[in-house]
Amino acid sequence: MILRPMAWFFLAHVSFPNLSTVMFYYQTEFLNLEASFLGTARVVGWLGLMLGTFVYNQYLKKMKLRRILMWSQLGLAFLTLLDIVLVFRVNLTFGISDRIMVLCGSALSDAINQFKFMPFLILSGQLCPPGIEGTLFALFMSINNLGSMLGSFVGAGLASVLSISSGSFGNLLLGIVIQVLCIFIPIAFLFLIPKEATGISA
């Protein structure tokens, strides 16, 4: 009962090659965005987290968790496609600056990730046997953090295979396309999430 949903959240991290470090170098070296501006983008991202929490509590907590997680994955796929727009420089064709793209992408991606994390916390409470709440919550968070760390390793491995590094962004577009494809992998395993689970009752 506990292993299946936790396996899904672990898979959602591990199957996604995290290229955030490469994108940081691309944004600072190729797009010439200041590191201070990217720090501001992270602040906007935190505002996105709060927005995601508000939207979830107001409108989504009665929705089936499987549906929320599916739409979250699709939303992340869409936002990753925005990175392709940024790399292709299509945004400039429509008069949208790189700064706006980065700010909006940061806020929206953090908001959508909150849509995934809230069900994670809810399932932790729903599945926890009485008396071991602290231990089980620590286990769930450890699994989540381990998956995130391994996702970063997978991303580093992908960047290495594609020879993407600081000053070498020739295959960055291919790396982002692989990212988009990998986002759909966890959707095929949503059967691991309890079918009737919502934000109110399991």
LOMI-374764 format. One line per 10 residues: their letters; for each residue x, y, z of C-alpha. Coordinates in pm, 1 decimal. Layout:
BEGIN
a	X,Y,Z | ...
This chain:
BEGIN
milrpmawff	0.0,0.0,0.0 | 288.5,234.7,79.4 | 549.7,103.4,-163.0 | 349.5,154.0,-483.5 | 280.1,530.1,-460.2 | 628.1,599.7,-323.4 | 773.3,405.7,-616.3 | 583.1,637.6,-851.5 | 718.8,954.7,-693.9 | 1070.7,808.0,-699.8
lahvsfpnls	1028.6,713.6,-1066.6 | 898.4,1061.4,-1152.5 | 1230.2,1206.2,-1033.0 | 1468.2,940.8,-1163.3 | 1316.8,921.4,-1512.1 | 1357.4,1297.2,-1565.5 | 1714.8,1397.8,-1660.5 | 1766.5,1729.5,-1482.6 | 1954.0,1974.2,-1706.9 | 1907.3,2279.6,-1484.3
tvmfyyqtef	2282.0,2332.5,-1442.1 | 2335.9,2325.9,-1817.9 | 2046.6,2568.1,-1865.2 | 2204.0,2799.9,-1607.1 | 2525.3,2811.8,-1810.9 | 2325.7,2862.2,-2130.4 | 2131.8,3150.2,-1980.2 | 2440.4,3322.7,-1838.4 | 2693.0,3255.4,-2117.2 | 2479.9,3247.3,-2432.3
lnleasflgt	2181.0,3464.1,-2339.7 | 2402.9,3692.2,-2126.2 | 2157.2,3700.5,-1836.3 | 2314.5,3814.6,-1511.1 | 2344.3,3567.6,-1224.4 | 2164.8,3823.4,-1005.3 | 1869.2,3818.3,-1244.2 | 1854.6,3438.0,-1227.6 | 1850.5,3472.4,-850.1 | 1548.7,3698.1,-890.4
arvvgwlglm	1392.3,3429.4,-1109.3 | 1425.8,3187.8,-816.8 | 1238.5,3434.6,-594.3 | 963.1,3442.5,-856.3 | 973.7,3063.2,-845.4 | 900.3,3070.0,-472.2 | 600.4,3290.3,-544.8 | 497.3,3021.3,-792.2 | 518.8,2765.1,-510.7 | 280.5,2970.6,-299.3
lgtfvynqyl	48.9,3012.3,-597.7 | 53.0,2637.9,-656.9 | -34.6,2571.2,-293.4 | -323.7,2818.7,-305.6 | -465.1,2681.3,-631.8 | -440.3,2324.2,-505.0 | -618.6,2398.1,-177.6 | -890.3,2603.7,-344.3 | -967.6,2404.7,-657.6 | -789.2,2069.5,-677.4
kkmklrrilm	-804.6,1893.5,-342.2 | -1126.0,1711.1,-436.0 | -981.6,1588.5,-766.2 | -843.3,1236.1,-802.3 | -468.5,1235.4,-738.5 | -403.1,1032.7,-1052.3 | -558.6,1309.2,-1262.4 | -365.7,1583.2,-1082.6 | -37.1,1400.9,-1132.0 | -111.0,1330.7,-1498.6
wsqlglaflt	-188.0,1696.1,-1571.3 | 118.2,1801.4,-1372.6 | 339.4,1585.9,-1594.1 | 176.1,1726.6,-1907.4 | 223.7,2079.1,-1773.4 | 593.2,2011.7,-1711.4 | 623.6,1879.3,-2066.9 | 472.5,2202.8,-2198.4 | 708.6,2416.9,-1990.6 | 1005.9,2213.6,-2109.7
lldivlvfrv	892.1,2288.3,-2464.2 | 931.3,2656.4,-2371.5 | 1302.5,2582.9,-2325.3 | 1305.9,2469.9,-2687.6 | 1145.9,2801.9,-2782.4 | 1420.7,2977.6,-2585.3 | 1699.6,2779.4,-2752.5 | 1551.8,2834.3,-3099.5 | 1509.4,3207.1,-3013.9 | 1148.9,3193.3,-3137.0
nltfgisdri	1040.9,3416.8,-2850.0 | 1229.3,3711.7,-3001.4 | 1027.7,3671.2,-3321.3 | 712.3,3749.4,-3120.2 | 878.4,4029.0,-2925.6 | 904.7,3831.8,-2598.7 | 1232.2,3895.3,-2419.7 | 1452.1,3620.4,-2276.9 | 1401.5,3764.5,-1929.2 | 1023.5,3727.9,-1950.5
mvlcgsalsd	1059.5,3369.7,-2075.1 | 1291.8,3275.6,-1788.8 | 1080.3,3448.2,-1522.1 | 753.4,3293.0,-1640.1 | 911.2,2951.5,-1686.2 | 1057.8,2957.6,-1335.1 | 731.4,3061.8,-1168.3 | 512.6,2819.7,-1361.7 | 743.5,2519.4,-1325.6 | 765.2,2567.3,-948.0
ainqfkfmpf	386.4,2605.8,-927.7 | 331.8,2282.7,-1121.4 | 589.6,2098.1,-913.7 | 389.0,2204.3,-609.6 | 84.2,2033.3,-765.2 | 291.4,1713.2,-756.1 | 434.3,1765.5,-410.3 | 103.1,1837.7,-238.8 | -42.9,1494.5,-332.7 | 285.6,1345.5,-211.4
lilsgqlcpp	230.1,1497.3,132.8 | -137.1,1402.6,133.3 | -65.0,1040.0,48.9 | 197.5,1037.0,323.2 | -73.6,1123.4,574.6 | -336.2,892.1,428.8 | -116.0,582.8,413.9 | 65.2,628.7,742.8 | -17.7,371.5,1014.0 | -89.3,529.3,1356.0
giegtlfalf	210.9,585.1,1579.4 | 489.7,606.8,1321.7 | 400.1,933.8,1149.8 | 741.4,1094.2,1199.7 | 936.9,790.0,1086.2 | 727.6,730.2,777.5 | 727.3,1096.7,678.2 | 1107.4,1101.7,709.7 | 1121.3,790.9,489.7 | 894.9,947.0,226.8
msinnlgsml	1101.5,1266.6,219.1 | 1422.7,1064.7,193.7 | 1283.3,872.1,-102.7 | 1176.6,1198.8,-265.3 | 1516.1,1362.9,-210.9 | 1706.0,1053.7,-327.3 | 1500.2,1046.1,-646.7 | 1569.1,1415.7,-706.0 | 1942.3,1365.7,-653.7 | 1952.3,1066.5,-888.8
gsfvgaglas	1758.4,1269.2,-1147.4 | 2039.7,1525.4,-1133.9 | 2294.1,1246.7,-1187.6 | 2094.1,1121.4,-1485.3 | 2089.8,1475.5,-1623.9 | 2465.9,1506.0,-1576.9 | 2512.3,1173.6,-1754.0 | 2293.2,1285.0,-2043.6 | 2485.9,1611.8,-2072.8 | 2811.6,1416.7,-2075.3
vlsissgsfg	2692.9,1173.5,-2344.9 | 2570.5,1461.4,-2562.7 | 2883.9,1669.6,-2489.8 | 2678.6,1955.4,-2348.3 | 2882.7,2174.9,-2117.9 | 2973.1,2533.3,-2042.3 | 3047.9,2695.0,-2377.2 | 2931.0,2392.6,-2575.9 | 2556.5,2397.3,-2637.8 | 2538.1,2235.1,-2980.8
nlllgiviqv	2335.0,1937.2,-2857.8 | 2131.5,2124.7,-2596.6 | 1820.3,2110.0,-2812.3 | 1847.3,1729.9,-2838.1 | 1890.8,1707.9,-2461.7 | 1573.7,1910.0,-2403.9 | 1378.5,1692.6,-2649.4 | 1490.6,1384.0,-2455.4 | 1373.8,1556.8,-2138.0 | 1028.7,1612.5,-2287.6
lcifipiafl	999.1,1246.9,-2388.5 | 1110.1,1128.3,-2044.3 | 838.9,1335.6,-1874.5 | 576.2,1101.3,-2020.0 | 730.9,788.1,-1863.3 | 570.9,830.8,-1516.3 | 225.8,873.9,-1674.6 | 241.5,509.1,-1783.4 | 288.4,408.4,-1417.7 | 6.0,608.7,-1261.0
flipkeatgi	-163.3,278.1,-1176.3 | 73.6,275.9,-875.9 | -125.8,564.3,-723.1 | -443.7,454.6,-536.7 | -729.7,491.2,-785.6 | -979.3,668.1,-560.5 | -732.4,879.4,-363.0 | -807.8,1254.5,-346.7 | -682.3,1540.4,-137.6 | -956.8,1470.3,116.3
sa	-979.2,1093.3,158.6 | -804.3,783.8,27.7
